[in-house]
Amino acid sequence: VTNHPSVTVEEYGLRMGGELAFRDFKSGGWQWQRSRVRVPERAARLWLVLVLAYAWMVVFGLWALAGQAWRRGVVRGSARRGSVFQVGLRVYRCWVLRGRWALGDG
């Protein structure tokens, strides 16, 4: 599909979002490849949970990138480190798992 003459630049650009999301589901976040789930019904349930958790982390990431107090811990200079999902995952790990209300807290 990517080398088909009728594909526009905008349509090809959508592929990058899919590639980044795929990376987040694998090595960049949820480690899907380590699940060893082989039964399709169980895989479908696991994917449902992963997609809902993915959406939650994206919301955390957008929230962090929009708020100046949270930006300091997830952004260096004018460029963020990682995908919005990965930013949200860092916020979640800091805020929820470690009980820190500000990413700058030691």
N, C-alpha and C positions, 0 to 999 in steps of 0.2 A: 504494500500500500504506500509506503513512504517514497518509492521511486516512480509511482504512477504519474504520468504527465498531467492528469487533471487535478492533482492535489495542490491546493494553494499554500502559500507560506503560512497563513493563519492556521489552516488545518494541520500542517506539519508541526507548527509550534505547540499545538495541543498535546502532541506526543510527549514533549518534555515533562509536562505535568504528570502524565501517567508513569513515566520512567522514574520520576522522583518519588511518587507515591509508592511504587513497587519497591524502591530502595528502602523507604521508611518501613514497609511491612516486613522486609527481610533484614539485612545487616544494619540498617540505620535506626532500627527501633524495636519492633516486636519480635524479631528473630523467628519468623514463621518457618523457615527452613529447618529449625531444630525441633519442631513440634512432633514429628513422626506420626501424625494423624493420617491414617490410610482409609478409614471408613468414611465414605462420602457424606453421610448424614452428620457425623461428628465434625467433619471438616466444615460443613455448612454452618453448624452452630458456632464453631470457633471463629469462623470468618465474620459472622454477625457480631460477635462480641468485639473482635478486632476492629471492625469498621466503626462501631459505636465509640470505642475507646479512641480510635484515630480522630474522629470528629471532635471529641472532647479535648484532645491534645491540641488540635488546630485552633479551637476556640481559646484555649489557654495561651497559645502562641500569639494569636492576633491581639489578645488582651494585653499581653506583655509588651508587644511591639508598639501598641498604641499609648501605653502609659510611661511617662518619663521616669518614674521611680523604678520601674521594672526593667526599662531599657538598658540601664547601666550593666546589669548582670548578664544580659544575653546578646548585646550588640557592642561591637568595638568600632569606634569611628562611625562612619556612615553605612557600613555594611553589616548585616546580621550574619551570625555563624550558623550555618545549616538551614534546613527547611523550616517553615513555620511550625510543622509538626515537631521537629527536634527542639525548637525553642520552647514549645509548649511542654514537651517532655521534661526539659530542664527545669521549667517553672514548677511542674508537678512534683518532681523529685525534691526540689528545694522547699517548696511551700507545704506540700502535703506530707510527704514521707519524713522530712526532717523537722517539720514544724516551724519553719522560718517564714516570717511574714515579709521579709525583704531579701532579695537575692544577694545583697551585699553583706548580709550577716555571716560571720565566720562560721 
